[in-house]
Amino acid sequence: MYIVSLTYTASLDRIDDALPAHRDYLNAQFAAGHFVAAGPKVPRDGGVILASNMERARLDAILAADPFAGLGLATYAVTEFKATRLAPNLNLPRAEAS
């Protein structure tokens, strides 16, 4: 799994203008099973995405498709971790075969 930390590099006005496209992107990634959780940081200087287990190159390609990335509105820091404990009813996709 991955923790993706976004840091905004533009004004909140520009972020808000791109937010509908970013939300559409998030919805598509949730529907595909790539993302598990997402939301803004507090204070609102970026966001956090919890991504499911996949090849890192695939995650990088998925993140590059985010409108925030394409418009140069955010930077992304990715931390990989092995989830050894999960909440009892949390169903996460397994790693894709390479």
Biopython code that builds the backbone (N, CA, C, O; Angstrom):
import numpy as np
from Bio.PDB.StructureBuilder import StructureBuilder

atoms = [
    (1, "MET", "N", (0.846, -1.174, 0.000)),
    (1, "MET", "CA", (0.000, 0.000, 0.000)),
    (1, "MET", "C", (0.888, 1.231, 0.000)),
    (1, "MET", "O", (2.088, 1.167, 0.267)),
    (2, "TYR", "N", (0.260, 2.346, -0.307)),
    (2, "TYR", "CA", (0.997, 3.599, -0.394)),
    (2, "TYR", "C", (0.232, 4.727, 0.295)),
    (2, "TYR", "O", (-0.997, 4.791, 0.254)),
    (3, "ILE", "N", (0.991, 5.602, 0.921)),
    (3, "ILE", "CA", (0.465, 6.874, 1.385)),
    (3, "ILE", "C", (1.003, 7.921, 0.422)),
    (3, "ILE", "O", (2.213, 8.056, 0.246)),
    (4, "VAL", "N", (0.095, 8.656, -0.195)),
    (4, "VAL", "CA", (0.479, 9.705, -1.140)),
    (4, "VAL", "C", (0.132, 11.037, -0.489)),
    (4, "VAL", "O", (-1.028, 11.298, -0.171)),
    (5, "SER", "N", (1.135, 11.870, -0.294)),
    (5, "SER", "CA", (0.934, 13.183, 0.301)),
    (5, "SER", "C", (1.092, 14.240, -0.785)),
    (5, "SER", "O", (2.168, 14.395, -1.363)),
    (6, "LEU", "N", (0.014, 14.960, -1.055)),
    (6, "LEU", "CA", (0.038, 16.039, -2.034)),
    (6, "LEU", "C", (0.309, 17.347, -1.309)),
    (6, "LEU", "O", (-0.238, 17.590, -0.233)),
    (7, "THR", "N", (1.145, 18.182, -1.891)),
    (7, "THR", "CA", (1.385, 19.529, -1.386)),
    (7, "THR", "C", (1.046, 20.501, -2.502)),
    (7, "THR", "O", (1.603, 20.425, -3.597)),
    (8, "TYR", "N", (0.128, 21.413, -2.215)),
    (8, "TYR", "CA", (-0.262, 22.387, -3.235)),
    (8, "TYR", "C", (0.893, 23.329, -3.541)),
    (8, "TYR", "O", (1.624, 23.756, -2.648)),
    (9, "THR", "N", (1.037, 23.639, -4.817)),
    (9, "THR", "CA", (2.069, 24.566, -5.281)),
    (9, "THR", "C", (1.447, 25.797, -5.921)),
    (9, "THR", "O", (2.142, 26.599, -6.544)),
    (10, "ALA", "N", (0.146, 25.942, -5.768)),
    (10, "ALA", "CA", (-0.584, 27.058, -6.361)),
    (10, "ALA", "C", (-1.580, 27.592, -5.337)),
    (10, "ALA", "O", (-1.796, 26.982, -4.290)),
    (11, "SER", "N", (-2.173, 28.717, -5.644)),
    (11, "SER", "CA", (-3.146, 29.338, -4.749)),
    (11, "SER", "C", (-4.387, 28.452, -4.626)),
    (11, "SER", "O", (-4.678, 27.646, -5.509)),
    (12, "LEU", "N", (-5.109, 28.615, -3.523)),
    (12, "LEU", "CA", (-6.347, 27.847, -3.345)),
    (12, "LEU", "C", (-7.389, 28.201, -4.400)),
    (12, "LEU", "O", (-8.242, 27.371, -4.716)),
    (13, "ASP", "N", (-7.343, 29.398, -4.944)),
    (13, "ASP", "CA", (-8.261, 29.755, -6.036)),
    (13, "ASP", "C", (-8.024, 28.847, -7.240)),
    (13, "ASP", "O", (-8.975, 28.357, -7.849)),
    (14, "ARG", "N", (-6.755, 28.623, -7.582)),
    (14, "ARG", "CA", (-6.428, 27.738, -8.715)),
    (14, "ARG", "C", (-6.773, 26.289, -8.378)),
    (14, "ARG", "O", (-7.254, 25.552, -9.239)),
    (15, "ILE", "N", (-6.533, 25.876, -7.133)),
    (15, "ILE", "CA", (-6.894, 24.525, -6.699)),
    (15, "ILE", "C", (-8.395, 24.340, -6.830)),
    (15, "ILE", "O", (-8.855, 23.339, -7.379)),
    (16, "ASP", "N", (-9.166, 25.308, -6.325)),
    (16, "ASP", "CA", (-10.627, 25.210, -6.384)),
    (16, "ASP", "C", (-11.137, 25.156, -7.816)),
    (16, "ASP", "O", (-12.113, 24.458, -8.090)),
    (17, "ASP", "N", (-10.503, 25.872, -8.731)),
    (17, "ASP", "CA", (-10.904, 25.836, -10.141)),
    (17, "ASP", "C", (-10.730, 24.439, -10.733)),
    (17, "ASP", "O", (-11.523, 24.015, -11.574)),
    (18, "ALA", "N", (-9.691, 23.723, -10.295)),
    (18, "ALA", "CA", (-9.401, 22.382, -10.823)),
    (18, "ALA", "C", (-10.061, 21.274, -10.016)),
    (18, "ALA", "O", (-9.983, 20.106, -10.394)),
    (19, "LEU", "N", (-10.714, 21.625, -8.904)),
    (19, "LEU", "CA", (-11.266, 20.613, -8.006)),
    (19, "LEU", "C", (-12.306, 19.701, -8.654)),
    (19, "LEU", "O", (-12.275, 18.499, -8.389)),
    (20, "PRO", "N", (-13.227, 20.196, -9.488)),
    (20, "PRO", "CA", (-14.183, 19.271, -10.116)),
    (20, "PRO", "C", (-13.489, 18.187, -10.955)),
    (20, "PRO", "O", (-13.872, 17.019, -10.890)),
    (21, "ALA", "N", (-12.479, 18.562, -11.734)),
    (21, "ALA", "CA", (-11.758, 17.569, -12.537)),
    (21, "ALA", "C", (-10.976, 16.616, -11.643)),
    (21, "ALA", "O", (-10.902, 15.422, -11.933)),
    (22, "HIS", "N", (-10.392, 17.122, -10.561)),
    (22, "HIS", "CA", (-9.660, 16.277, -9.608)),
    (22, "HIS", "C", (-10.620, 15.275, -8.954)),
    (22, "HIS", "O", (-10.272, 14.106, -8.782)),
    (23, "ARG", "N", (-11.800, 15.719, -8.596)),
    (23, "ARG", "CA", (-12.785, 14.810, -7.974)),
    (23, "ARG", "C", (-13.236, 13.739, -8.959)),
    (23, "ARG", "O", (-13.416, 12.585, -8.569)),
    (24, "ASP", "N", (-13.419, 14.093, -10.218)),
    (24, "ASP", "CA", (-13.757, 13.089, -11.237)),
    (24, "ASP", "C", (-12.643, 12.046, -11.336)),
    (24, "ASP", "O", (-12.909, 10.847, -11.414)),
    (25, "TYR", "N", (-11.405, 12.514, -11.333)),
    (25, "TYR", "CA", (-10.237, 11.626, -11.354)),
    (25, "TYR", "C", (-10.258, 10.694, -10.138)),
    (25, "TYR", "O", (-10.069, 9.485, -10.277)),
    (26, "LEU", "N", (-10.488, 11.259, -8.943)),
    (26, "LEU", "CA", (-10.548, 10.433, -7.728)),
    (26, "LEU", "C", (-11.650, 9.383, -7.837)),
    (26, "LEU", "O", (-11.432, 8.217, -7.507)),
    (27, "ASN", "N", (-12.826, 9.788, -8.296)),
    (27, "ASN", "CA", (-13.945, 8.844, -8.437)),
    (27, "ASN", "C", (-13.569, 7.678, -9.338)),
    (27, "ASN", "O", (-13.896, 6.529, -9.042)),
    (28, "ALA", "N", (-12.885, 7.971, -10.434)),
    (28, "ALA", "CA", (-12.465, 6.908, -11.357)),
    (28, "ALA", "C", (-11.465, 5.969, -10.690)),
    (28, "ALA", "O", (-11.522, 4.757, -10.899)),
    (29, "GLN", "N", (-10.553, 6.514, -9.894)),
    (29, "GLN", "CA", (-9.550, 5.671, -9.233)),
    (29, "GLN", "C", (-10.172, 4.827, -8.123)),
    (29, "GLN", "O", (-9.755, 3.687, -7.916)),
    (30, "PHE", "N", (-11.155, 5.360, -7.411)),
    (30, "PHE", "CA", (-11.879, 4.559, -6.422)),
    (30, "PHE", "C", (-12.649, 3.441, -7.113)),
    (30, "PHE", "O", (-12.639, 2.301, -6.649)),
    (31, "ALA", "N", (-13.318, 3.760, -8.221)),
    (31, "ALA", "CA", (-14.099, 2.750, -8.950)),
    (31, "ALA", "C", (-13.197, 1.639, -9.474)),
    (31, "ALA", "O", (-13.610, 0.481, -9.536)),
    (32, "ALA", "N", (-11.974, 1.981, -9.851)),
    (32, "ALA", "CA", (-11.029, 0.986, -10.365)),
    (32, "ALA", "C", (-10.365, 0.188, -9.246)),
    (32, "ALA", "O", (-9.653, -0.779, -9.517)),
    (33, "GLY", "N", (-10.589, 0.582, -7.992)),
    (33, "GLY", "CA", (-9.990, -0.118, -6.862)),
    (33, "GLY", "C", (-8.572, 0.315, -6.543)),
    (33, "GLY", "O", (-7.888, -0.344, -5.760)),
    (34, "HIS", "N", (-8.116, 1.419, -7.140)),
    (34, "HIS", "CA", (-6.755, 1.884, -6.915)),
    (34, "HIS", "C", (-6.599, 2.665, -5.617)),
    (34, "HIS", "O", (-5.560, 2.581, -4.962)),
    (35, "PHE", "N", (-7.630, 3.427, -5.241)),
    (35, "PHE", "CA", (-7.559, 4.261, -4.042)),
    (35, "PHE", "C", (-8.500, 3.718, -2.976)),
    (35, "PHE", "O", (-9.584, 3.218, -3.275)),
    (36, "VAL", "N", (-8.060, 3.828, -1.725)),
    (36, "VAL", "CA", (-8.818, 3.335, -0.576)),
    (36, "VAL", "C", (-9.427, 4.490, 0.217)),
    (36, "VAL", "O", (-10.537, 4.368, 0.735)),
    (37, "ALA", "N", (-8.709, 5.606, 0.316)),
    (37, "ALA", "CA", (-9.175, 6.782, 1.044)),
    (37, "ALA", "C", (-8.491, 8.008, 0.455)),
    (37, "ALA", "O", (-7.399, 7.912, -0.107)),
    (38, "ALA", "N", (-9.138, 9.156, 0.586)),
    (38, "ALA", "CA", (-8.556, 10.410, 0.100)),
    (38, "ALA", "C", (-9.238, 11.566, 0.793)),
    (38, "ALA", "O", (-10.409, 11.483, 1.165)),
    (39, "GLY", "N", (-8.490, 12.651, 0.965)),
    (39, "GLY", "CA", (-9.081, 13.844, 1.542)),
    (39, "GLY", "C", (-8.056, 14.945, 1.701)),
    (39, "GLY", "O", (-6.856, 14.724, 1.541)),
    (40, "PRO", "N", (-8.548, 16.154, 2.023)),
    (40, "PRO", "CA", (-7.648, 17.297, 2.188)),
    (40, "PRO", "C", (-6.914, 17.231, 3.521)),
    (40, "PRO", "O", (-7.407, 16.663, 4.495)),
    (41, "LYS", "N", (-5.723, 17.825, 3.541)),
    (41, "LYS", "CA", (-4.996, 17.992, 4.795)),
    (41, "LYS", "C", (-5.633, 19.124, 5.595)),
    (41, "LYS", "O", (-6.332, 19.975, 5.045)),
    (42, "VAL", "N", (-5.382, 19.118, 6.886)),
    (42, "VAL", "CA", (-5.805, 20.200, 7.758)),
    (42, "VAL", "C", (-4.553, 20.724, 8.439)),
    (42, "VAL", "O", (-3.944, 19.997, 9.223)),
    (43, "PRO", "N", (-4.140, 21.970, 8.168)),
    (43, "PRO", "CA", (-4.786, 22.964, 7.319)),
    (43, "PRO", "C", (-4.712, 22.564, 5.846)),
    (43, "PRO", "O", (-3.942, 21.681, 5.467)),
    (44, "ARG", "N", (-5.519, 23.222, 5.030)),
    (44, "ARG", "CA", (-5.694, 22.850, 3.625)),
    (44, "ARG", "C", (-4.531, 23.337, 2.760)),
    (44, "ARG", "O", (-4.644, 24.316, 2.022)),
    (45, "ASP", "N", (-3.411, 22.620, 2.877)),
    (45, "ASP", "CA", (-2.248, 22.943, 2.055)),
    (45, "ASP", "C", (-1.876, 21.785, 1.138)),
    (45, "ASP", "O", (-0.795, 21.765, 0.550)),
    (46, "GLY", "N", (-2.787, 20.822, 1.024)),
    (46, "GLY", "CA", (-2.566, 19.650, 0.194)),
    (46, "GLY", "C", (-3.599, 18.592, 0.515)),
    (46, "GLY", "O", (-4.674, 18.894, 1.034)),
    (47, "GLY", "N", (-3.269, 17.351, 0.204)),
    (47, "GLY", "CA", (-4.190, 16.253, 0.455)),
    (47, "GLY", "C", (-3.429, 14.970, 0.695)),
    (47, "GLY", "O", (-2.206, 14.915, 0.564)),
    (48, "VAL", "N", (-4.179, 13.937, 1.051)),
    (48, "VAL", "CA", (-3.608, 12.620, 1.306)),
    (48, "VAL", "C", (-4.454, 11.586, 0.569)),
    (48, "VAL", "O", (-5.684, 11.653, 0.571)),
    (49, "ILE", "N", (-3.780, 10.639, -0.056)),
    (49, "ILE", "CA", (-4.444, 9.508, -0.709)),
    (49, "ILE", "C", (-3.837, 8.234, -0.148)),
    (49, "ILE", "O", (-2.615, 8.117, -0.048)),
    (50, "LEU", "N", (-4.674, 7.288, 0.216)),
    (50, "LEU", "CA", (-4.221, 5.949, 0.576)),
    (50, "LEU", "C", (-4.496, 5.074, -0.641)),
    (50, "LEU", "O", (-5.650, 4.847, -1.005)),
    (51, "ALA", "N", (-3.429, 4.587, -1.263)),
    (51, "ALA", "CA", (-3.544, 3.803, -2.500)),
    (51, "ALA", "C", (-3.343, 2.322, -2.202)),
    (51, "ALA", "O", (-2.551, 1.953, -1.336)),
    (52, "SER", "N", (-4.061, 1.491, -2.922)),
    (52, "SER", "CA", (-3.966, 0.045, -2.740)),
    (52, "SER", "C", (-2.637, -0.479, -3.262)),
    (52, "SER", "O", (-1.869, 0.245, -3.896)),
    (53, "ASN", "N", (-2.389, -1.732, -2.987)),
    (53, "ASN", "CA", (-1.137, -2.374, -3.382)),
    (53, "ASN", "C", (-1.107, -2.582, -4.899)),
    (53, "ASN", "O", (-2.018, -3.175, -5.477)),
    (54, "MET", "N", (-0.054, -2.087, -5.519)),
    (54, "MET", "CA", (0.150, -2.227, -6.965)),
    (54, "MET", "C", (1.620, -1.976, -7.237)),
    (54, "MET", "O", (2.360, -1.575, -6.338)),
    (55, "GLU", "N", (2.040, -2.205, -8.440)),
    (55, "GLU", "CA", (3.414, -1.878, -8.822)),
    (55, "GLU", "C", (3.606, -0.365, -8.733)),
    (55, "GLU", "O", (2.708, 0.399, -9.089)),
    (56, "ARG", "N", (4.769, 0.063, -8.262)),
    (56, "ARG", "CA", (5.024, 1.494, -8.084)),
    (56, "ARG", "C", (4.930, 2.244, -9.408)),
    (56, "ARG", "O", (4.424, 3.366, -9.434)),
    (57, "ALA", "N", (5.393, 1.668, -10.490)),
    (57, "ALA", "CA", (5.318, 2.343, -11.787)),
    (57, "ALA", "C", (3.863, 2.598, -12.182)),
    (57, "ALA", "O", (3.547, 3.630, -12.772)),
    (58, "ARG", "N", (2.990, 1.660, -11.857)),
    (58, "ARG", "CA", (1.558, 1.844, -12.148)),
    (58, "ARG", "C", (0.994, 3.003, -11.328)),
    (58, "ARG", "O", (0.255, 3.838, -11.850)),
    (59, "LEU", "N", (1.346, 3.050, -10.042)),
    (59, "LEU", "CA", (0.879, 4.161, -9.207)),
    (59, "LEU", "C", (1.388, 5.490, -9.763)),
    (59, "LEU", "O", (0.630, 6.456, -9.846)),
    (60, "ASP", "N", (2.652, 5.543, -10.139)),
    (60, "ASP", "CA", (3.205, 6.776, -10.690)),
    (60, "ASP", "C", (2.429, 7.229, -11.931)),
    (60, "ASP", "O", (2.170, 8.420, -12.103)),
    (61, "ALA", "N", (2.066, 6.288, -12.780)),
    (61, "ALA", "CA", (1.288, 6.625, -13.982)),
    (61, "ALA", "C", (-0.107, 7.124, -13.606)),
    (61, "ALA", "O", (-0.619, 8.063, -14.213)),
    (62, "ILE", "N", (-0.709, 6.500, -12.615)),
    (62, "ILE", "CA", (-2.035, 6.922, -12.151)),
    (62, "ILE", "C", (-1.962, 8.335, -11.583)),
    (62, "ILE", "O", (-2.816, 9.168, -11.884)),
    (63, "LEU", "N", (-0.952, 8.611, -10.765)),
    (63, "LEU", "CA", (-0.808, 9.948, -10.181)),
    (63, "LEU", "C", (-0.523, 10.994, -11.247)),
    (63, "LEU", "O", (-0.977, 12.132, -11.127)),
    (64, "ALA", "N", (0.206, 10.637, -12.269)),
    (64, "ALA", "CA", (0.511, 11.575, -13.353)),
    (64, "ALA", "C", (-0.755, 11.985, -14.101)),
    (64, "ALA", "O", (-0.780, 13.039, -14.738)),
    (65, "ALA", "N", (-1.804, 11.169, -14.032)),
    (65, "ALA", "CA", (-3.068, 11.476, -14.708)),
    (65, "ALA", "C", (-3.962, 12.410, -13.891)),
    (65, "ALA", "O", (-4.994, 12.861, -14.388)),
    (66, "ASP", "N", (-3.584, 12.703, -12.659)),
    (66, "ASP", "CA", (-4.359, 13.620, -11.824)),
    (66, "ASP", "C", (-4.311, 15.012, -12.451)),
    (66, "ASP", "O", (-3.229, 15.491, -12.788)),
    (67, "PRO", "N", (-5.451, 15.666, -12.614)),
    (67, "PRO", "CA", (-5.426, 17.031, -13.151)),
    (67, "PRO", "C", (-4.535, 17.981, -12.347)),
    (67, "PRO", "O", (-3.932, 18.888, -12.921)),
    (68, "PHE", "N", (-4.444, 17.789, -11.045)),
    (68, "PHE", "CA", (-3.545, 18.626, -10.245)),
    (68, "PHE", "C", (-2.106, 18.480, -10.733)),
    (68, "PHE", "O", (-1.366, 19.463, -10.773)),
    (69, "ALA", "N", (-1.706, 17.277, -11.100)),
    (69, "ALA", "CA", (-0.349, 17.052, -11.614)),
    (69, "ALA", "C", (-0.201, 17.684, -12.992)),
    (69, "ALA", "O", (0.774, 18.390, -13.249)),
    (70, "GLY", "N", (-1.155, 17.437, -13.874)),
    (70, "GLY", "CA", (-1.080, 17.955, -15.237)),
    (70, "GLY", "C", (-1.049, 19.467, -15.304)),
    (70, "GLY", "O", (-0.454, 20.043, -16.215)),
    (71, "LEU", "N", (-1.691, 20.114, -14.337)),
    (71, "LEU", "CA", (-1.726, 21.576, -14.305)),
    (71, "LEU", "C", (-0.609, 22.167, -13.445)),
    (71, "LEU", "O", (-0.503, 23.386, -13.307)),
    (72, "GLY", "N", (0.216, 21.306, -12.873)),
    (72, "GLY", "CA", (1.314, 21.784, -12.035)),
    (72, "GLY", "C", (0.856, 22.410, -10.731)),
    (72, "GLY", "O", (1.489, 23.338, -10.229)),
    (73, "LEU", "N", (-0.246, 21.907, -10.177)),
    (73, "LEU", "CA", (-0.820, 22.493, -8.960)),
    (73, "LEU", "C", (-0.372, 21.819, -7.678)),
    (73, "LEU", "O", (-0.614, 22.343, -6.591)),
    (74, "ALA", "N", (0.281, 20.662, -7.784)),
    (74, "ALA", "CA", (0.673, 19.930, -6.579)),
    (74, "ALA", "C", (1.902, 19.090, -6.855)),
    (74, "ALA", "O", (2.186, 18.719, -7.995)),
    (75, "THR", "N", (2.622, 18.799, -5.787)),
    (75, "THR", "CA", (3.700, 17.813, -5.831)),
    (75, "THR", "C", (3.235, 16.604, -5.025)),
    (75, "THR", "O", (2.335, 16.707, -4.192)),
    (76, "TYR", "N", (3.855, 15.472, -5.282)),
    (76, "TYR", "CA", (3.422, 14.212, -4.690)),
    (76, "TYR", "C", (4.602, 13.531, -4.009)),
    (76, "TYR", "O", (5.650, 13.336, -4.625)),
    (77, "ALA", "N", (4.434, 13.171, -2.748)),
    (77, "ALA", "CA", (5.422, 12.370, -2.021)),
    (77, "ALA", "C", (4.765, 11.024, -1.729)),
    (77, "ALA", "O", (3.680, 10.969, -1.150)),
    (78, "VAL", "N", (5.425, 9.946, -2.131)),
    (78, "VAL", "CA", (4.842, 8.611, -2.002)),
    (78, "VAL", "C", (5.657, 7.790, -1.002)),
    (78, "VAL", "O", (6.881, 7.706, -1.094)),
    (79, "THR", "N", (4.949, 7.188, -0.047)),
    (79, "THR", "CA", (5.561, 6.295, 0.926)),
    (79, "THR", "C", (4.898, 4.933, 0.801)),
    (79, "THR", "O", (3.683, 4.812, 0.955)),
    (80, "GLU", "N", (5.694, 3.910, 0.522)),
    (80, "GLU", "CA", (5.162, 2.550, 0.455)),
    (80, "GLU", "C", (5.245, 1.918, 1.839)),
    (80, "GLU", "O", (6.211, 2.136, 2.571)),
    (81, "PHE", "N", (4.230, 1.134, 2.194)),
    (81, "PHE", "CA", (4.285, 0.382, 3.441)),
    (81, "PHE", "C", (3.566, -0.939, 3.267)),
    (81, "PHE", "O", (2.714, -1.088, 2.391)),
    (82, "LYS", "N", (3.917, -1.894, 4.109)),
    (82, "LYS", "CA", (3.259, -3.200, 4.101)),
    (82, "LYS", "C", (2.198, -3.193, 5.183)),
    (82, "LYS", "O", (2.513, -3.074, 6.367)),
    (83, "ALA", "N", (0.953, -3.319, 4.785)),
    (83, "ALA", "CA", (-0.151, -3.354, 5.741)),
    (83, "ALA", "C", (-0.218, -4.755, 6.341)),
    (83, "ALA", "O", (-0.666, -5.698, 5.688)),
    (84, "THR", "N", (0.225, -4.882, 7.575)),
    (84, "THR", "CA", (0.202, -6.185, 8.239)),
    (84, "THR", "C", (-1.011, -6.350, 9.130)),
    (84, "THR", "O", (-1.318, -7.464, 9.556)),
    (85, "ARG", "N", (-1.708, -5.257, 9.420)),
    (85, "ARG", "CA", (-2.948, -5.313, 10.195)),
    (85, "ARG", "C", (-3.967, -4.407, 9.534)),
    (85, "ARG", "O", (-3.662, -3.276, 9.154)),
    (86, "LEU", "N", (-5.172, -4.914, 9.403)),
    (86, "LEU", "CA", (-6.267, -4.157, 8.807)),
    (86, "LEU", "C", (-7.490, -4.270, 9.703)),
    (86, "LEU", "O", (-7.633, -5.236, 10.453)),
    (87, "ALA", "N", (-8.358, -3.294, 9.624)),
    (87, "ALA", "CA", (-9.642, -3.380, 10.309)),
    (87, "ALA", "C", (-10.364, -4.629, 9.795)),
    (87, "ALA", "O", (-10.227, -4.981, 8.623)),
    (88, "PRO", "N", (-11.133, -5.303, 10.664)),
    (88, "PRO", "CA", (-11.735, -6.589, 10.292)),
    (88, "PRO", "C", (-12.547, -6.597, 8.998)),
    (88, "PRO", "O", (-12.516, -7.592, 8.275)),
    (89, "ASN", "N", (-13.260, -5.538, 8.687)),
    (89, "ASN", "CA", (-14.130, -5.536, 7.504)),
    (89, "ASN", "C", (-13.564, -4.755, 6.335)),
    (89, "ASN", "O", (-14.287, -4.445, 5.389)),
    (90, "LEU", "N", (-12.286, -4.433, 6.387)),
    (90, "LEU", "CA", (-11.662, -3.671, 5.312)),
    (90, "LEU", "C", (-11.181, -4.630, 4.234)),
    (90, "LEU", "O", (-10.285, -5.442, 4.469)),
    (91, "ASN", "N", (-11.775, -4.535, 3.058)),
    (91, "ASN", "CA", (-11.391, -5.396, 1.930)),
    (91, "ASN", "C", (-10.538, -4.587, 0.984)),
    (91, "ASN", "O", (-11.008, -3.616, 0.391)),
    (92, "LEU", "N", (-9.290, -4.980, 0.839)),
    (92, "LEU", "CA", (-8.365, -4.293, -0.053)),
    (92, "LEU", "C", (-7.936, -5.222, -1.173)),
    (92, "LEU", "O", (-7.745, -6.418, -0.949)),
    (93, "PRO", "N", (-7.785, -4.687, -2.371)),
    (93, "PRO", "CA", (-7.303, -5.514, -3.472)),
    (93, "PRO", "C", (-5.882, -6.012, -3.194)),
    (93, "PRO", "O", (-5.080, -5.308, -2.581)),
    (94, "ARG", "N", (-5.587, -7.203, -3.640)),
    (94, "ARG", "CA", (-4.232, -7.746, -3.494)),
    (94, "ARG", "C", (-3.341, -7.186, -4.591)),
    (94, "ARG", "O", (-3.830, -6.623, -5.571)),
    (95, "ALA", "N", (-2.053, -7.340, -4.427)),
    (95, "ALA", "CA", (-1.094, -6.869, -5.433)),
    (95, "ALA", "C", (-1.396, -7.528, -6.774)),
    (95, "ALA", "O", (-1.768, -8.700, -6.843)),
    (96, "GLU", "N", (-1.227, -6.756, -7.824)),
    (96, "GLU", "CA", (-1.438, -7.295, -9.168)),
    (96, "GLU", "C", (-0.251, -8.168, -9.553)),
    (96, "GLU", "O", (0.884, -7.908, -9.155)),
    (97, "ALA", "N", (-0.526, -9.180, -10.316)),
    (97, "ALA", "CA", (0.563, -10.045, -10.806)),
    (97, "ALA", "C", (1.419, -9.238, -11.775)),
    (97, "ALA", "O", (0.902, -8.461, -12.577)),
    (98, "SER", "N", (2.721, -9.429, -11.691)),
    (98, "SER", "CA", (3.592, -8.679, -12.593)),
    (98, "SER", "C", (3.900, -9.456, -13.848)),
    (98, "SER", "O", (4.622, -8.967, -14.715)),
]
sb = StructureBuilder()
sb.init_structure("model")
sb.init_model(0)
sb.init_chain("A")
sb.init_seg("    ")
for serial, (resi, resn, name, xyz) in enumerate(atoms, 1):
    if name == "N":
        sb.init_residue(resn, " ", resi, " ")
    sb.init_atom(name, np.array(xyz, "f"), 0.0, 1.0, " ", f" {name:<3s}", serial, name[0])
structure = sb.get_structure()
